[in-house]
Amino acid sequence: MRLIKTNRLTIAPMEMKYLDSTHEYAADSENTKYMLNLPNESIDETIGFINYAQDEWNKETQSFYEYVILMNGIHVGAISLYPEKDDPTVAELGWTVNKKYWRQGICSEAALALVKRANENLGITKFIAHCDSENIASSSVMEKLGMVKVDEYGGRYNKQSPEERRECLYEMVLKS
């Protein structure tokens, strides 16, 4: 699960060497407009997150997988996989890409590769993803993956938005 390659991308474990490039998109309010826990308000927040992700990679049994997405050796974003504790055949996907690289199909390509690897190596057959109801880009990625919107509900509070938002839940079940 450590390294995944596609025609254009390398998906590798999150490490401190990606601090500056991670902080660039994680602290950008436009880039993180629809995110629950972003933007990061300081470099220390980004350092804390990367340390947390690195520590997880060092465990024998991981509870999540946080990757960087590299295109032509340039760190352009991140993608994550969070298997459910109670049902290890189910996992949540999440992603973000630096706005300088939007609209290039990067998230779709990275997510397809991660889904394939997680299915083959971890036996995950059901994938879910959440997004703000106004996040058309993320909804589009989910649909390109073959995910179907199964619910929309209130109760979402994005870090940048004081008002309650609506959240969409997408899922995809692979044939076993």
FENPEQUI-V61992 format. One record per residue. RES is the residue in one small letter. PHI is phi as a letter, one per 30 degrees, with the letter a starting at -180 (NA if undefined). Layout:
BEGIN
{{RES/PHI} {RES/PHI}}
END
This chain:
BEGIN
{{m/NA} {r/d} {l/b} {i/b} {k/b} {t/b} {n/d} {r/c} {l/b} {t/b} {i/c} {a/b} {p/e} {m/d} {e/b} {m/d} {k/d} {y/c} {l/e} {d/d} {s/d} {t/d} {h/d} {e/e} {y/d} {a/d} {a/c} {d/d} {s/d} {e/d} {n/d} {t/c} {k/e} {y/c} {m/c} {l/d} {n/c} {l/b} {p/d} {n/d} {e/c} {s/a} {i/d} {d/d} {e/d} {t/d} {i/e} {g/e} {f/d} {i/d} {n/e} {y/d} {a/d} {q/d} {d/e} {e/d} {w/d} {n/d} {k/d} {e/d} {t/c} {q/d} {s/c} {f/a} {y/b} {e/c} {y/c} {v/c} {i/c} {l/c} {m/b} {n/h} {g/i} {i/c} {h/d} {v/c} {g/l} {a/b} {i/b} {s/b} {l/b} {y/b} {p/d} {e/d} {k/d} {d/d} {d/b} {p/d} {t/c} {v/b} {a/b} {e/c} {l/c} {g/b} {w/a} {t/a} {v/b} {n/e} {k/e} {k/d} {y/b} {w/d} {r/i} {q/b} {g/i} {i/d} {c/d} {s/d} {e/d} {a/d} {a/d} {l/e} {a/d} {l/d} {v/d} {k/e} {r/d} {a/d} {n/d} {e/d} {n/c} {l/c} {g/i} {i/d} {t/c} {k/b} {f/c} {i/b} {a/a} {h/c} {c/a} {d/d} {s/d} {e/c} {n/d} {i/d} {a/d} {s/d} {s/e} {s/d} {v/d} {m/e} {e/d} {k/d} {l/d} {g/j} {m/d} {v/b} {k/d} {v/c} {d/a} {e/b} {y/a} {g/d} {g/j} {r/c} {y/b} {n/d} {k/e} {q/d} {s/b} {p/d} {e/c} {e/d} {r/c} {r/c} {e/c} {c/c} {l/c} {y/c} {e/b} {m/b} {v/c} {l/d} {k/d} {s/d}}
END
